[in-house]
Amino acid sequence: MSEEVDIEFNKAQRKAFLMGIDFPVFAEAVIEQMNSLRMQKVNLVQDMDNVVNSYMAVCKKYPIKVKKSKK
């Protein structure tokens, strides 16, 4: 019985941690990591490859870094 209580407590603690994560920051970090793996010739599952491609298209369309001009 005690072990069941520990498992339920542990599940609740994990859920609490996940609820505290800033999801957009987490999602962007995961996508950037997947893109990094892809650039290292790691094959991603098709669904993840599609997500990475879509996100990279959005990044290209809406850049947040200023391009350096050539002098």
C-alpha positions, 0 to 999 in steps of 0.5 A: 500500500505504501508503495502505491502512495509513493507512486501516486505522490511521485506522479503528482510531483512530476505533473506539478513540475511539468505545469511549471514549464513555460511551454513556448520556451520548452517547445522552441528548445525541443524543435531547435534540438531536433533541427540540430540533430537533423543537421548532424544527419540524424533521421527524424520521424516524419512528424517531427521533421514536418514540425521542424520544417514548419517552424523553420519556415516561420523563423525565416518569414519572421526573423528576430535577429538583425542581419548584419549588413556588408560594408 
